[in-house]
Amino acid sequence: MNIPHGWRYVSVDESSKYLNDGDWIEAEHLSTSGIRLIQTGNIGIGNFKDGNKKYISEVTFKQLNCKEIFKNDILICRLAEPIARSCKLPFDDKSITSVDVSIFRPKDTFSSDYILYAINQQSFLNNANSLSGGSTRQRISRSKLKTLKFLIPNSKKEQEKIAEILSEVDSAIEHAQALHVKHQKIKTALMQDLLTHGIDLNGKIRNPKTHAYKPSPLGDIPAEWDVKEIGKIYKELRTGSTPSRAIPDYFKGDILWVTSGELKYKPIYDTIEKITKEAVRATNLKIYPSGTFFIAITGLEAEGTRGSCAIIAKEATTNQSCMAFEKNDQIDTHFLFQYYKLHGKYISLLYSQGSKQQSLNNKIVSKILIHLPPKEEQQKIAQILSSHDEKIEKVKTKLEKLKQLKTALMQDLLSGTKRVNHLLGEEQ
């Protein structure tokens, strides 16, 4: 690519006033408190992960002649994954780092904030990966790390302005992430309360101390509730199947064909594969109306599949990995969706059969017991929880857009494709 006017490539070595590896710390050196040991797992792509805290004592620090690291030091992880990801140390607590982490202090003529963004670009990480080696664990040596180059404007003010813009987007992303976590916690607590205690006639969550409860096979439940086997609610439980792959034209239609991998706890508007009417007839499949609830019934040994469910937002059929629950007079579909979101993983673990490949079938599912509040109360519970799902989805959408914005800005600003000179009062 063409180098913008006033920019140049510099290596990690050329831009550093200090570059060294951390210290070799064995398990026997660790203590319960003292000097913080920053490990490879603490280093994210541009962010510090403050978990799995480990320490060494002051005595060990002196005995091993450890290197102290300081707030705002750039820490580059030489191990996967990805190799050469980096972050800044965010606190003043006395700390050291492990031998597979390089301590990078840029020269004063460079903006360390800009450099952190530059060396966390995918292109830089890809170059680091290409220089890595190792028989058991891939890593890049410090000697090779030093040679890696990144593009940078000559003007430190321009570096700082670019870093400032990207930092503002990072702040917005952090805010959206915090909001997403907050809404998730609220929703989880509400699910637990509403699907255990429900709502009284005044629209309040029932309190076991002031409301009547009765014993049931699933424990004490509100007096107004019931517990039923799914087979007593649904007269028919059906699964799907896979049309013959020997006839490729079967998969060139426009009928949605749902698989368990598409049950992502949100409405399904489209599917990866679609089939023809001929495939439906030949395979004796049923096309389900919009609003039908699906659960995964095979591959339940996998954490990502176990308990997964969704409601189809368009007509669709399915394969043998899903079971369909059509609209029913006794139970509100959206209530069942929220109920299974809360209890699905537990139900799958409790009822599934098979040693290696765990699954459910019609006979097993028909015997599963579930809570059954009055229909009107089910609908109120579902409405409350669905409104929180909408809030979560809005925040999630905003978060994804911010991440896309950051990616685009990094590509433009860190390559000099878009300049910030006009913000500095300088000529391009």
N, C-alpha and C positions, 0 to 999 in steps of 0.2 A: 504494500500500500504506500501511497505518497505520504511523506512526512509533512505535516502542516508547518507553515512558516512560524518560526520561533519555538519549535518543539524539537525534541531529540529522544533517542533511545539511550537509556542508561541501565547498567547492570545493578544487581543487588549490591555487589561489591563496591562499585563506584559511588553508590549513594549512601553507603554506610560509614559511620564513624566507629561503630562497634558491631561485630558479628561473631557470635560464639555459640557453642552448644551448651545445653544445660548439664546437669550433674547425674552421674550414675548412682541411683538410689535403689538399694535392695530392700526387700520386705523387712529384714532385720533392723533397718535403720529407722523405720517408721515409729511414730509415737502418737498418742491420743490428742496432743495439742502442741502448740509452739509455732514453728515457722511453716507457713503454708507451702505445700508442694503442688505446683501446677503441672498437671499431667496432659497427655495428648488428648484425652477425652474432654478436657475443659476447653479445647480450642475449636470453635466453630468457624464458619466462613464469614469472617468479619465481626463475629460476636463471641463473647466469652460465656461459657456454660458453667455456671457456678454450682456444680454438683460433685458428688463423690469426693468429699474433702478429705485430704490426707496431710499429715504433718511430720516434720522432724524436729528434734530438740535443738536448742542452741548449742549444746555440747557436740552433737553430731554435725551441725553446721560448721563448727570450727575444726573438728577432727577431719572432716572430708574436704575442708577448704572450699566450701561451696560458693558459687557465684550468686550474689543477691540480684534479684530483678526488681524493677521499680515501676510505679504507676506510669502508664502510657508507653512502656516498652512494647514493641511489636514482637509477638511470639509466633514463629512459623513452625508448624508441625511437619516433620519430614516423613511421617508415616501416612498411609492411607487411612481413611478416605474422606475427601480427596487429599492427595499428597500436596503439600505446600500451602494448605489453607492457613489462614492467620487471623489473629485478633490482637487487641491491645489489652494489657493488664489493667483492669478498671479500678483497682483500689490501692491504698497506701500500705496495707498490712505487709510486714516483712515476708518475703516469698522467695522461693527458688523454683526452678523448673527441671524437668527430666531431660535425659541425654538426647532423646529423639526430638527435642524442640530447640530451634535456633533462636537466640536472642538478638534482635535486630534494632539498632538505634541509628536512625538516619542522620546524616549531616544536617547542620543548622540551616543550610541553604535550601533544604527541601522541606515540604510540608509532609509531616508524617501521616496526617489524615488522608492526604491525596494518595500517598504511597500505599496505604492500607487498602484503599479501594482498587488501585491499579493492580496490586499483586493478588487480589481475590477475584480478578476477572477470569472467566472460563478459559480464555486463550492462554493466560499465564499458567493456570493450573494444568492445562493440557500439556504445555511445554515441560512443566515439572514432571508430570507423569511419564513423558517420553524419555526422560533422563534417569528414571528410577530403576532400581534393580533389587535383587534379593531372591533367594530360593524359597523361603517360607513367608516372609513379610516384605512387601514392596516398600522401599524407602528411597529417598534421594539423599545423596551425601551432601555435606556442607560445601565441599569443593565445587560440586556441580550446581548447587543452589546459588552460589555466588555469581555464576555466569549468566543466570537468567536475566533477561532484559524486559523493561516495560517502557512505554511511551510517556513522556512528561513534558509539559511546557517549561520553557526556561524561566519564565516569570513566577516567582514564588506566590505573588498575589493572585495570579491566575490559578495556580494549583489550589490555593486556599479557597478561592471562590467556587471552584468545581466541587471541592470536598464539602463546602458549606451547603451547596444545593443538594448534593446526594445525602448529606446528613439530615436535612429537613425531611426528605422523603423517608429516610430510615425512622425518624421520629414518628411520622404519620403511620408507618407500618407497625411500629412498636405499640402505638396507641390502639390501632385496630386489633392487633393481636391480644392485647390486654382486655379489650372490650369483648372480643370473641370468647376468651376464657371465662370472663365474668358471666356472660349470657349462658354459656354451657353449664357453669356451676349452678346458676339459678334454675335452669331447665332440669338438671339432674335431681336437684332437691325437690322441685315441684313434682316431677314424675314419681319420686319415691312417696311423697305425701299423698298426691291425688290418687295414685293407683293402689294405695294401701288403705287410705281413710276416706277418700272421696270428698264430695261436697254436700253440705247439709241444705235444708230448705232456704236458709238465709244466704246461701252462696259462699259460705265459709268452709274451710277444710275441717272435717270432723276432728274432735278431740276425744280420745278414748276415756278421758276422765269425766266428760259431761254428756257423752252420747252412749247409747246402748250398742254393745257388741255381742256377738254370739260365736260359739266354737264352730269350726269347720275343718275339713280335711287339710286345708291350707293354713290353719291357725285361726285366731280370732279375726272376724270380719264385721263390718257394720251390720246392724240388725236388718237393714233394708236390702243387703246384698245376698247373692247366692253364689254357690260354687258348682260348676257343671263340667262334665266331660265334653270335649270339643265335638265328639260324635253325637252328643245329644243336642248340639246346636246346629251342626251342619249335617244334613242327610247324605251329602255326597262330597267327597274329597277327591280331587283329581290331580294327576301330574301330566306332564307332556312327554314328548319323545323327539328324537332327532330324525328328520327325513334322510333318506339314503344319500350319502356323499358320492355314491357312484353316479348320481344324476345331478351334475353341477347346476343345471337349469332350475332345480328346486330352490336354489338360494339366490335367485335373480328376481325375486318378487318385491312386493311392497307391504307385506304383512309382518308386523313386528313379532320377533321370535326371541323371547326372554330367556337368558341363562342365569345361573346363580351368581356369576361374576358381575352382573348388572344390578343386583339388589343392593343399592347403596343408601338405603334409609331415606330416600327422597323420591318424588314422583318420576315415573319413567315415561319419557316422551319419545324416545327413540331407542333402537337397539343396534348392536354392531352388525348383526346379520338379519336379513329379512327373507321371507320365503314366499312362494307362490300359492295360489289356491289349489293347484294340482298337488303340491307337497302336502297341504293340509288334508286333502281328501285321501291321498295315498297312505298317509301316516295315521289317519283317523284322529287328527288333532281337533281340539275345540278352540274356537276363538272366543276369548273372554271379553266382556264389556269393560269400558273405562270404569275405574273405581274398584276393580278386583284386587285383592290383597294376595301377594305371593311371599312364600318363605323358602329358604334354601333347605333341601333335605338330603343332599349328598355332599361329600367332601367336608363333613363337619369336624374332622380332626384338625382342620386348618383354622387358626384363630380368625383370619380375615373372612371366612365363610360362615363360621358357626354363629347362628343367631341372626344372620343377615336377612333383610326383608325390604319390601317396597310395595307401593300401590301404583298400578299402571294408570297413566293419564290418557291413554288411547287404547283402542281395541288391540289385543295382542294374543298370541298363543305362547307356549313355552316348551322347554325340553324336559327331560326326565330328572333334572336336578332341582326343579322347583315344584311346589305344591300350591294350588290356587284355592282361594277362599272367596266365593262370590258374595254379593250383598245378601244380607240375611235379616229377617224381622227381629231376631232376638239380640243381635249384637251389631253395634255401629262399627263399620269397617275402619274408620279412623281411630276409634277407641282401641280396636284390636291391634292396629298398627303401632300405636303408642305403647300398649301393653307388651307387645312382643319386642319392641325396642328395648324395654327395660328388662324383661325376663327371658328373652330369646336365647341368650348364650347359656344361661342356667338350664333352661328347658332342654336345649340340645345336648348338653353334657349329661343331664339326668336320664333322658329317654333314648338317646341314639344308641344304635347297636353296631358291632363290628370292632375288631381289634385294631387293624391298621386303617381301614377306610370306614369311617363312621357315617351312619345314615339314619334317616327316619323313613317310615312307610305309612300307608293309610291306616293300617291296623294300630300301629303305635300312636299316631297322632290323634286318632279318634278317642283314645283313652286318657289323653292329657287333660288334667284338671286346670281350669282357669277361673279367676274371679269374674263375677257377672253382676255389676250394679244394674239398677233399673235403666232402661234404654235412654230416657231423658237425661239421667245423670251421666251416662256414658258420653252422650253428645256434648254436654257441658265440659266434661273433663277433656275430651278430644279437642274442643274449640280452644280452651286455654293453652294446652300444650302445643297445638298447631300454630297459635299466634306467636309463641316463643320460638318455634322452629323458623318462622318467617323472619323474625328479628335476627336470629343466628345466621340465616342464609344471606340476609342483606349485608351483615358485617363481613361475612365470608367473601361475598362478591366484591365488596369494597377492598378488602385485603388483597384479593387476587389482582384487582386492577392496579393497586399501588405497587405490587411486586412486578407487574408487567411494565409499569411506568419506570420503576427503578432500573430494570433490565435495559429498557430502551435508552434511558438517560446515560447509563454507564457506557453503553455502546457508542453513543454520540459524543458525550463529554470527554471520555477517557481516550478517544481516538482523535480528538480535535475536529471531528466532523462538524460539530456545532461549537462555536466559540463563545466565551463569556466576556470578551473584551469590552463590549458595550456596557456591561455592568460595572466595569472598572474605570470607564472613561478613557480607555486606550484604543488605539487604532488596531484593526485586525491586520 
